[in-house]
Amino acid sequence: MSEMLEKEVAELIVETLNLEIEADAIDPQQPLFREGLGLDSIDALELAMAISKRYGFQLRSDDSDNARIFSSLSALANHIARQRTA
């Protein structure tokens, strides 16, 4: 998985959620939720919609893999790389 996609996804996270940090400041291995970046379930919904729009596939709220998919920037970018159509 390319670092370029990780950077692109980090920028999408910052832009979509109006975060007051630079995309480069997101550690690819840092947790996105709770003690890491501090995102919550509403952030996850907004992010899932933005990913759907940009990459052409749906992230479902009832997917049992969501904890893994959203565990870090790296995990999210890897999932997008495997699933995207655009």
KEZA-174228 format. One line per field, with one value per residue (C-alpha): residue in three letters; residue number from 1; x, y, z. Coordinates in steps of 0.5 Angstrom, whole numbers, always signed. Layout:
filo: c(Ala ...)
marlo: c(NUM ...)
xx: c(X ...)
yy: c(Y ...)
zz: c(Z ...)
% end
This chain:
filo: c(Met Ser Glu Met Leu Glu Lys Glu Val Ala Glu Leu Ile Val Glu Thr Leu Asn Leu Glu Ile Glu Ala Asp Ala Ile Asp Pro Gln Gln Pro Leu Phe Arg Glu Gly Leu Gly Leu Asp Ser Ile Asp Ala Leu Glu Leu Ala Met Ala Ile Ser Lys Arg Tyr Gly Phe Gln Leu Arg Ser Asp Asp Ser Asp Asn Ala Arg Ile Phe Ser Ser Leu Ser Ala Leu Ala Asn His Ile Ala Arg Gln Arg Thr Ala)
marlo: c(1 2 3 4 5 6 7 8 9 10 11 12 13 14 15 16 17 18 19 20 21 22 23 24 25 26 27 28 29 30 31 32 33 34 35 36 37 38 39 40 41 42 43 44 45 46 47 48 49 50 51 52 53 54 55 56 57 58 59 60 61 62 63 64 65 66 67 68 69 70 71 72 73 74 75 76 77 78 79 80 81 82 83 84 85 86)
xx: c(+0 +3 +5 +1 -6 -4 -3 -9 -13 -10 -12 -19 -20 -17 -22 -28 -28 -25 -19 -15 -8 -4 -5 +2 +1 -3 +1 -1 -1 -4 -11 -16 -21 -21 -14 -11 -14 -20 -25 -32 -38 -41 -34 -34 -41 -38 -32 -35 -40 -34 -30 -36 -36 -29 -27 -34 -35 -40 -37 -43 -45 -46 -40 -36 -30 -31 -26 -21 -22 -22 -17 -11 -10 -6 -11 -16 -12 -11 -18 -19 -14 -17 -24 -24 -27 -25)
yy: c(+0 +7 +12 +17 +14 +14 +22 +22 +19 +23 +30 +27 +26 +33 +36 +32 +33 +40 +38 +43 +39 +38 +32 +30 +30 +24 +18 +12 +7 +12 +10 +14 +14 +15 +16 +17 +22 +22 +21 +19 +15 +21 +23 +15 +17 +23 +20 +14 +18 +22 +15 +13 +19 +19 +12 +9 +4 +3 +3 +0 +1 -6 -9 -13 -11 -4 -4 -6 -2 +4 +2 +7 +11 +5 +0 +5 +6 -1 -2 +3 +0 -6 -4 +2 +3 +10)
zz: c(+0 -2 +3 -3 -1 +6 +5 +1 +6 +12 +8 +7 +14 +16 +11 +12 +20 +20 +24 +27 +25 +19 +15 +16 +23 +23 +25 +20 +26 +31 +33 +30 +36 +43 +46 +39 +34 +39 +33 +35 +32 +28 +25 +23 +19 +16 +14 +11 +7 +4 +3 -1 -5 -7 -8 -10 -5 +1 +9 +12 +20 +21 +18 +24 +21 +22 +29 +25 +18 +23 +27 +24 +18 +16 +16 +13 +7 +6 +6 +1 -3 -3 -4 -9 -15 -17)
% end
